[in-house]
């Protein structure tokens, strides 16, 4: 269902691969993933925290954040892309 919604919205899949995950580990003391999360705009930070850290469903988050599921998905996607881009810049 999530994949269909993503495709319907035209959002590319975003996944952190082994290289990105290894880079996060390498940066450890330099760049904390939670610090990168804290630097995101509040709407993206809340969406990622709820979905990724707390593993809550999109429908539940949409209700809490008073927006549609597609908006929550978009915020998660943009936030993760932002974090990935910052990690790549740190290389």
N, CA, C and O atoms as CSV, one atom per row, in Angstrom:
chain,resi,resn,atom,element,x,y,z
A,1,UNK,N,N,0.812,-1.182,0.000
A,1,UNK,CA,C,0.000,0.000,0.000
A,1,UNK,C,C,0.863,1.257,0.000
A,1,UNK,O,O,0.588,2.191,-0.753
A,2,UNK,N,N,1.900,1.295,0.831
A,2,UNK,CA,C,2.777,2.450,0.878
A,2,UNK,C,C,3.467,2.656,-0.462
A,2,UNK,O,O,3.631,3.791,-0.909
A,3,UNK,N,N,3.871,1.572,-1.104
A,3,UNK,CA,C,4.551,1.668,-2.385
A,3,UNK,C,C,3.619,2.229,-3.454
A,3,UNK,O,O,4.038,3.053,-4.267
A,4,UNK,N,N,2.367,1.796,-3.460
A,4,UNK,CA,C,1.399,2.319,-4.430
A,4,UNK,C,C,1.176,3.810,-4.229
A,4,UNK,O,O,1.129,4.575,-5.192
A,5,UNK,N,N,1.042,4.212,-2.987
A,5,UNK,CA,C,0.820,5.634,-2.696
A,5,UNK,C,C,2.025,6.458,-3.132
A,5,UNK,O,O,1.866,7.532,-3.711
A,6,UNK,N,N,3.209,5.969,-2.862
A,6,UNK,CA,C,4.431,6.666,-3.255
A,6,UNK,C,C,4.494,6.825,-4.761
A,6,UNK,O,O,4.805,7.904,-5.264
A,7,UNK,N,N,4.200,5.755,-5.483
A,7,UNK,CA,C,4.226,5.808,-6.954
A,7,UNK,C,C,3.165,6.761,-7.469
A,7,UNK,O,O,3.417,7.534,-8.393
A,8,UNK,N,N,1.987,6.710,-6.881
A,8,UNK,CA,C,0.894,7.578,-7.309
A,8,UNK,C,C,1.264,9.048,-7.123
A,8,UNK,O,O,0.885,9.894,-7.933
A,9,UNK,N,N,1.997,9.348,-6.066
A,9,UNK,CA,C,2.423,10.715,-5.797
A,9,UNK,C,C,3.674,11.102,-6.584
A,9,UNK,O,O,4.088,12.261,-6.580
A,10,UNK,N,N,4.269,10.119,-7.259
A,10,UNK,CA,C,5.472,10.395,-8.037
A,10,UNK,C,C,6.705,10.597,-7.191
A,10,UNK,O,O,7.644,11.278,-7.604
A,11,UNK,N,N,6.710,10.008,-6.003
A,11,UNK,CA,C,7.846,10.143,-5.096
A,11,UNK,C,C,8.761,8.945,-5.294
A,11,UNK,O,O,8.329,7.795,-5.223
A,12,UNK,N,N,10.020,9.232,-5.541
A,12,UNK,CA,C,11.005,8.167,-5.704
A,12,UNK,C,C,11.247,7.468,-4.368
A,12,UNK,O,O,11.204,8.111,-3.319
A,13,UNK,N,N,11.499,6.167,-4.393
A,13,UNK,CA,C,11.806,5.479,-3.140
A,13,UNK,C,C,13.110,6.009,-2.561
A,13,UNK,O,O,14.060,6.299,-3.289
A,14,UNK,N,N,13.136,6.127,-1.279
A,14,UNK,CA,C,14.324,6.622,-0.616
A,14,UNK,C,C,14.741,5.599,0.420
A,14,UNK,O,O,13.997,5.280,1.346
A,15,UNK,N,N,15.928,5.104,0.243
A,15,UNK,CA,C,16.427,4.123,1.190
A,15,UNK,C,C,17.885,4.443,1.472
A,15,UNK,O,O,18.648,4.803,0.576
A,16,UNK,N,N,18.243,4.305,2.711
A,16,UNK,CA,C,19.646,4.448,3.061
A,16,UNK,C,C,20.297,3.088,2.855
A,16,UNK,O,O,19.918,2.101,3.484
A,17,UNK,N,N,21.260,3.054,1.983
A,17,UNK,CA,C,21.954,1.801,1.695
A,17,UNK,C,C,23.068,1.551,2.686
A,17,UNK,O,O,23.280,2.315,3.628
A,18,UNK,N,N,23.773,0.461,2.447
A,18,UNK,CA,C,24.862,0.091,3.346
A,18,UNK,C,C,25.911,1.195,3.458
A,18,UNK,O,O,26.426,1.468,4.542
A,19,UNK,N,N,26.220,1.828,2.323
A,19,UNK,CA,C,27.244,2.875,2.339
A,19,UNK,C,C,26.819,4.041,3.227
A,19,UNK,O,O,27.619,4.562,4.003
A,20,UNK,N,N,25.551,4.448,3.107
A,20,UNK,CA,C,25.068,5.557,3.933
A,20,UNK,C,C,25.044,5.173,5.411
A,20,UNK,O,O,25.433,5.960,6.273
A,21,UNK,N,N,24.582,3.957,5.691
A,21,UNK,CA,C,24.542,3.505,7.083
A,21,UNK,C,C,25.948,3.401,7.674
A,21,UNK,O,O,26.165,3.741,8.837
A,22,UNK,N,N,26.901,2.931,6.869
A,22,UNK,CA,C,28.284,2.860,7.333
A,22,UNK,C,C,28.823,4.261,7.597
A,22,UNK,O,O,29.549,4.493,8.564
A,23,UNK,N,N,28.450,5.194,6.714
A,23,UNK,CA,C,28.911,6.578,6.882
A,23,UNK,C,C,28.361,7.175,8.179
A,23,UNK,O,O,29.060,7.911,8.875
A,24,UNK,N,N,27.125,6.858,8.494
A,24,UNK,CA,C,26.538,7.341,9.753
A,24,UNK,C,C,27.358,6.811,10.925
A,24,UNK,O,O,27.658,7.548,11.864
A,25,UNK,N,N,27.717,5.532,10.866
A,25,UNK,CA,C,28.512,4.940,11.934
A,25,UNK,C,C,29.890,5.580,12.009
A,25,UNK,O,O,30.393,5.852,13.099
A,26,UNK,N,N,30.510,5.826,10.830
A,26,UNK,CA,C,31.834,6.446,10.795
A,26,UNK,C,C,31.818,7.826,11.427
A,26,UNK,O,O,32.726,8.203,12.167
A,27,UNK,N,N,30.773,8.567,11.120
A,27,UNK,CA,C,30.694,9.936,11.615
A,27,UNK,C,C,30.457,9.984,13.112
A,27,UNK,O,O,30.815,10.956,13.778
A,28,UNK,N,N,29.853,8.930,13.634
A,28,UNK,CA,C,29.584,8.801,15.059
A,28,UNK,C,C,29.694,10.058,15.877
A,28,UNK,O,O,28.693,10.745,16.080
A,29,UNK,N,N,30.899,10.390,16.363
A,29,UNK,CA,C,31.092,11.564,17.206
A,29,UNK,C,C,30.984,12.872,16.439
A,29,UNK,O,O,30.580,13.887,17.006
A,30,UNK,N,N,31.344,12.862,15.141
A,30,UNK,CA,C,31.310,14.081,14.354
A,30,UNK,C,C,29.889,14.554,14.092
A,30,UNK,O,O,29.527,15.692,14.391
A,31,UNK,N,N,29.114,13.678,13.541
A,31,UNK,CA,C,27.758,14.047,13.143
A,31,UNK,C,C,26.798,12.995,13.661
A,31,UNK,O,O,26.797,11.854,13.199
A,32,UNK,N,N,26.008,13.378,14.592
A,32,UNK,CA,C,25.035,12.469,15.172
A,32,UNK,C,C,23.766,12.520,14.332
A,32,UNK,O,O,23.279,13.604,14.009
A,33,UNK,N,N,23.226,11.357,13.977
A,33,UNK,CA,C,22.008,11.311,13.164
A,33,UNK,C,C,20.874,12.068,13.849
A,33,UNK,O,O,20.064,12.707,13.177
A,34,UNK,N,N,20.809,12.005,15.157
A,34,UNK,CA,C,19.766,12.744,15.871
A,34,UNK,C,C,19.988,14.247,15.772
A,34,UNK,O,O,19.030,15.019,15.775
A,35,UNK,N,N,21.246,14.664,15.683
A,35,UNK,CA,C,21.537,16.088,15.504
A,35,UNK,C,C,21.059,16.535,14.124
A,35,UNK,O,O,20.509,17.626,13.979
A,36,UNK,N,N,21.269,15.692,13.111
A,36,UNK,CA,C,20.773,16.016,11.769
A,36,UNK,C,C,19.256,16.083,11.771
A,36,UNK,O,O,18.662,16.956,11.138
A,37,UNK,N,N,18.640,15.167,12.478
A,37,UNK,CA,C,17.183,15.171,12.589
A,37,UNK,C,C,16.711,16.462,13.250
A,37,UNK,O,O,15.722,17.056,12.820
A,38,UNK,N,N,17.405,16.892,14.280
A,38,UNK,CA,C,17.021,18.098,15.010
A,38,UNK,C,C,17.125,19.350,14.152
A,38,UNK,O,O,16.459,20.347,14.431
A,39,UNK,N,N,17.947,19.312,13.116
A,39,UNK,CA,C,18.138,20.470,12.243
A,39,UNK,C,C,17.059,20.589,11.166
A,39,UNK,O,O,16.963,21.614,10.492
A,40,UNK,N,N,16.258,19.554,11.007
A,40,UNK,CA,C,15.206,19.583,9.991
A,40,UNK,C,C,14.084,20.535,10.397
A,40,UNK,O,O,13.914,20.841,11.577
A,41,UNK,N,N,13.320,21.000,9.404
A,41,UNK,CA,C,12.119,21.767,9.745
A,41,UNK,C,C,11.208,20.924,10.640
A,41,UNK,O,O,11.184,19.698,10.538
A,42,UNK,N,N,10.473,21.585,11.499
A,42,UNK,CA,C,9.660,20.881,12.495
A,42,UNK,C,C,8.708,19.865,11.872
A,42,UNK,O,O,8.557,18.765,12.403
A,43,UNK,N,N,8.061,20.209,10.758
A,43,UNK,CA,C,7.100,19.280,10.167
A,43,UNK,C,C,7.770,17.991,9.710
A,43,UNK,O,O,7.208,16.910,9.884
A,44,UNK,N,N,8.966,18.090,9.128
A,44,UNK,CA,C,9.700,16.901,8.703
A,44,UNK,C,C,10.207,16.120,9.906
A,44,UNK,O,O,10.147,14.891,9.925
A,45,UNK,N,N,10.700,16.827,10.897
A,45,UNK,CA,C,11.226,16.182,12.106
A,45,UNK,C,C,10.133,15.380,12.815
A,45,UNK,O,O,10.364,14.243,13.226
A,46,UNK,N,N,8.952,15.968,12.956
A,46,UNK,CA,C,7.856,15.269,13.629
A,46,UNK,C,C,7.412,14.047,12.832
A,46,UNK,O,O,7.118,13.000,13.408
A,47,UNK,N,N,7.363,14.179,11.500
A,47,UNK,CA,C,6.945,13.054,10.659
A,47,UNK,C,C,7.961,11.912,10.735
A,47,UNK,O,O,7.577,10.751,10.876
A,48,UNK,N,N,9.238,12.232,10.643
A,48,UNK,CA,C,10.278,11.186,10.708
A,48,UNK,C,C,10.322,10.562,12.095
A,48,UNK,O,O,10.426,9.342,12.219
A,49,UNK,N,N,10.247,11.364,13.116
A,49,UNK,CA,C,10.267,10.819,14.482
A,49,UNK,C,C,9.121,9.840,14.682
A,49,UNK,O,O,9.314,8.748,15.216
A,50,UNK,N,N,7.933,10.234,14.253
A,50,UNK,CA,C,6.777,9.364,14.417
A,50,UNK,C,C,6.862,8.103,13.595
A,50,UNK,O,O,6.573,7.014,14.090
A,51,UNK,N,N,7.255,8.238,12.342
A,51,UNK,CA,C,7.259,7.079,11.439
A,51,UNK,C,C,8.478,6.184,11.643
A,51,UNK,O,O,8.338,4.967,11.759
A,52,UNK,N,N,9.659,6.769,11.687
A,52,UNK,CA,C,10.890,5.970,11.713
A,52,UNK,C,C,11.271,5.573,13.138
A,52,UNK,O,O,11.530,4.399,13.405
A,53,UNK,N,N,11.306,6.524,14.037
A,53,UNK,CA,C,11.762,6.221,15.397
A,53,UNK,C,C,10.691,5.510,16.221
A,53,UNK,O,O,10.977,4.549,16.934
A,54,UNK,N,N,9.449,5.999,16.112
A,54,UNK,CA,C,8.365,5.413,16.907
A,54,UNK,C,C,7.610,4.328,16.152
A,54,UNK,O,O,6.780,3.635,16.740
A,55,UNK,N,N,7.882,4.168,14.861
A,55,UNK,CA,C,7.274,3.159,13.983
A,55,UNK,C,C,5.750,3.205,14.013
A,55,UNK,O,O,5.085,2.171,14.081
A,56,UNK,N,N,5.210,4.418,13.962
A,56,UNK,CA,C,3.763,4.596,13.942
A,56,UNK,C,C,3.262,4.575,12.505
A,56,UNK,O,O,4.015,4.851,11.571
A,57,UNK,N,N,2.010,4.251,12.337
A,57,UNK,CA,C,1.395,4.177,11.013
A,57,UNK,C,C,1.146,5.575,10.468
A,57,UNK,O,O,0.944,6.529,11.220
A,58,UNK,N,N,1.165,5.673,9.141
A,58,UNK,CA,C,0.933,6.961,8.488
A,58,UNK,C,C,-0.446,7.532,8.853
A,58,UNK,O,O,-0.581,8.734,9.076
A,59,UNK,N,N,-1.447,6.681,8.912
A,59,UNK,CA,C,-2.799,7.149,9.227
A,59,UNK,C,C,-2.844,7.775,10.617
A,59,UNK,O,O,-3.472,8.815,10.816
A,60,UNK,N,N,-2.180,7.144,11.571
A,60,UNK,CA,C,-2.143,7.673,12.933
A,60,UNK,C,C,-1.427,9.018,12.973
A,60,UNK,O,O,-1.882,9.952,13.632
A,61,UNK,N,N,-0.305,9.111,12.264
A,61,UNK,CA,C,0.440,10.362,12.224
A,61,UNK,C,C,-0.366,11.466,11.550
A,61,UNK,O,O,-0.374,12.609,12.005
A,62,UNK,N,N,-1.036,11.115,10.470
A,62,UNK,CA,C,-1.851,12.106,9.757
A,62,UNK,C,C,-2.917,12.679,10.677
A,62,UNK,O,O,-3.170,13.883,10.671
A,63,UNK,N,N,-3.529,11.827,11.454
A,63,UNK,CA,C,-4.550,12.276,12.388
A,63,UNK,C,C,-3.943,13.200,13.443
A,63,UNK,O,O,-4.494,14.261,13.739
A,64,UNK,N,N,-2.827,12.799,13.998
A,64,UNK,CA,C,-2.168,13.597,15.032
A,64,UNK,C,C,-1.680,14.930,14.482
A,64,UNK,O,O,-1.822,15.964,15.134
A,65,UNK,N,N,-1.100,14.906,13.270
A,65,UNK,CA,C,-0.525,16.120,12.687
A,65,UNK,C,C,-1.552,16.951,11.925
A,65,UNK,O,O,-1.252,18.027,11.408
A,66,UNK,N,N,-2.774,16.420,11.872
A,66,UNK,CA,C,-3.889,17.113,11.209
A,66,UNK,C,C,-3.582,17.440,9.751
A,66,UNK,O,O,-3.687,18.583,9.303
A,67,UNK,N,N,-3.196,16.381,9.027
A,67,UNK,CA,C,-2.943,16.510,7.597
A,67,UNK,C,C,-3.239,15.156,6.960
A,67,UNK,O,O,-3.594,14.205,7.656
A,68,UNK,N,N,-3.095,15.070,5.657
A,68,UNK,CA,C,-3.373,13.805,4.977
A,68,UNK,C,C,-2.181,12.861,5.092
A,68,UNK,O,O,-1.061,13.272,5.396
A,69,UNK,N,N,-2.456,11.590,4.839
A,69,UNK,CA,C,-1.373,10.602,4.850
A,69,UNK,C,C,-0.328,10.939,3.800
A,69,UNK,O,O,0.867,10.771,4.039
A,70,UNK,N,N,-0.767,11.414,2.640
A,70,UNK,CA,C,0.188,11.739,1.573
A,70,UNK,C,C,1.121,12.871,1.999
A,70,UNK,O,O,2.295,12.882,1.628
A,71,UNK,N,N,0.605,13.818,2.774
A,71,UNK,CA,C,1.452,14.906,3.275
A,71,UNK,C,C,2.479,14.346,4.259
A,71,UNK,O,O,3.643,14.747,4.231
A,72,UNK,N,N,2.066,13.439,5.115
A,72,UNK,CA,C,3.006,12.824,6.063
A,72,UNK,C,C,4.082,12.065,5.292
A,72,UNK,O,O,5.267,12.181,5.606
A,73,UNK,N,N,3.681,11.296,4.294
A,73,UNK,CA,C,4.646,10.545,3.472
A,73,UNK,C,C,5.643,11.490,2.809
A,73,UNK,O,O,6.841,11.210,2.759
A,74,UNK,N,N,5.142,12.595,2.309
A,74,UNK,CA,C,5.996,13.569,1.646
A,74,UNK,C,C,6.992,14.179,2.638
A,74,UNK,O,O,8.163,14.367,2.309
A,75,UNK,N,N,6.527,14.483,3.839
A,75,UNK,CA,C,7.412,15.049,4.855
A,75,UNK,C,C,8.498,14.069,5.259
A,75,UNK,O,O,9.654,14.455,5.428
A,76,UNK,N,N,8.132,12.799,5.415
A,76,UNK,CA,C,9.120,11.768,5.752
A,76,UNK,C,C,10.140,11.655,4.627
A,76,UNK,O,O,11.346,11.636,4.874
A,77,UNK,N,N,9.656,11.582,3.396
A,77,UNK,CA,C,10.541,11.445,2.245
A,77,UNK,C,C,11.498,12.627,2.127
A,77,UNK,O,O,12.700,12.441,1.939
A,78,UNK,N,N,10.971,13.823,2.235
A,78,UNK,CA,C,11.820,15.023,2.126
A,78,UNK,C,C,12.830,15.096,3.263
A,78,UNK,O,O,13.989,15.451,3.047
A,79,UNK,N,N,12.399,14.767,4.455
A,79,UNK,CA,C,13.309,14.803,5.594
A,79,UNK,C,C,14.437,13.801,5.464
A,79,UNK,O,O,15.596,14.123,5.726
A,80,UNK,N,N,14.100,12.580,5.057
A,80,UNK,CA,C,15.135,11.562,4.884
A,80,UNK,C,C,16.092,11.946,3.754
A,80,UNK,O,O,17.297,11.714,3.849
A,81,UNK,N,N,15.552,12.532,2.691
A,81,UNK,CA,C,16.393,12.992,1.584
A,81,UNK,C,C,17.342,14.086,2.079
A,81,UNK,O,O,18.517,14.107,1.713
A,82,UNK,N,N,16.836,14.975,2.900
A,82,UNK,CA,C,17.647,16.052,3.460
A,82,UNK,C,C,18.794,15.479,4.294
A,82,UNK,O,O,19.939,15.913,4.167
A,83,UNK,N,N,18.481,14.513,5.139
A,83,UNK,CA,C,19.511,13.877,5.965
A,83,UNK,C,C,20.532,13.172,5.082
A,83,UNK,O,O,21.737,13.295,5.302
A,84,UNK,N,N,20.054,12.434,4.085
A,84,UNK,CA,C,20.965,11.730,3.175
A,84,UNK,C,C,21.886,12.713,2.466
A,84,UNK,O,O,23.089,12.471,2.361
A,85,UNK,N,N,21.328,13.826,1.975
A,85,UNK,CA,C,22.137,14.831,1.282
A,85,UNK,C,C,23.203,15.413,2.195
A,85,UNK,O,O,24.334,15.638,1.765
A,86,UNK,N,N,22.852,15.657,3.447
A,86,UNK,CA,C,23.833,16.199,4.393
A,86,UNK,C,C,24.940,15.196,4.685
A,86,UNK,O,O,26.101,15.570,4.849
A,87,UNK,N,N,24.575,13.926,4.750
A,87,UNK,CA,C,25.589,12.894,4.964
A,87,UNK,C,C,26.519,12.812,3.770
A,87,UNK,O,O,27.727,12.644,3.938
A,88,UNK,N,N,25.977,12.926,2.570
A,88,UNK,CA,C,26.810,12.884,1.374
A,88,UNK,C,C,27.743,14.090,1.311
A,88,UNK,O,O,28.889,13.959,0.879
A,89,UNK,N,N,27.276,15.249,1.732
A,89,UNK,CA,C,28.114,16.447,1.752
A,89,UNK,C,C,29.243,16.321,2.748
A,89,UNK,O,O,30.313,16.901,2.562
A,90,UNK,N,N,29.007,15.563,3.808
A,90,UNK,CA,C,30.028,15.400,4.840
A,90,UNK,C,C,31.164,14.488,4.388
A,90,UNK,O,O,32.212,14.432,5.032
A,91,UNK,N,N,30.962,13.786,3.300
A,91,UNK,CA,C,31.994,12.841,2.822
A,91,UNK,C,C,33.202,13.549,2.355
A,91,UNK,O,O,34.162,12.911,1.922
